[in-house]
């Protein structure tokens, strides 16, 4: 069996935009930036954003009042 891989490979535009939004929020407002639910379904990307200061939460009750929040789609 032959496997053909299309180029260029990478994330779809929506994933790129979601990552960019979290990174922009971190640059503009500083850490921490709370993210309601995983912003993308890629654990490596989520961990990378968490190392930069993003905090993923499942419940809005876990977000301190006055915090910067990004909601996933």
N, C-alpha and C positions, 0 to 999 in steps of 0.2 A: 504494500500500500504506500502511495506517495501522499505526503502531507504538504500542502502549499500554505505558506503564511503570507498574508497580505502586508504590504508596507505602505505607509508607515503604521506602526502599531502604537497603541497608547490608550489613554482614557477618552471617553466620549466627551463632547462639549459640555454636557451637564455636570459631569464629575469634575472636569477642570474648573468650571465656574464655581462649584460648591467649595472646592479646595481653596480657590482664590479668595472667596468671600471670607472664609475663616482666617486665612493668612492676613488679609487686609484688615479685618477687625482686630487681630492681634497687633498689627503695626500701628493702627490708629488709636486704639484704646488701651493697649497693653494687656498683659496677662493678669488675671485669668479671663478667658472668654468661654462662656458656657455654651455647649452645643446640645440641643435637645435631640436625643437619639443619635446614632452614628450618622455622620454627615455623608459617608460613602460606605459601601459594603466591601471594604478592603482593610483588613486589620493592620497592615503595614502602614498605610496612609493615616489611619486613625491614630496609631501609636506615634507616628511622626508629628502629627498636629498636637498630640498631648504633650510631647517633649517640648514643644514650643510654647505651651501654656493653655491649650484648649482642654476643657474638662467636659467629658461626655456624661450626660445625665439622662435618665429615663423619665423622671418625674419633675415637673416644674416646681414642686414643693422643695426640691433639693437645691434650687437656685436662690442665692441670697438676694434680697431686695436691692435694687439699684445696679445689679450686675449687667454686663454686656452679654446678650444672648443671641445665638444664631439658631434658627429652627430648620431642621431638615425637611425636605419635601415629603 
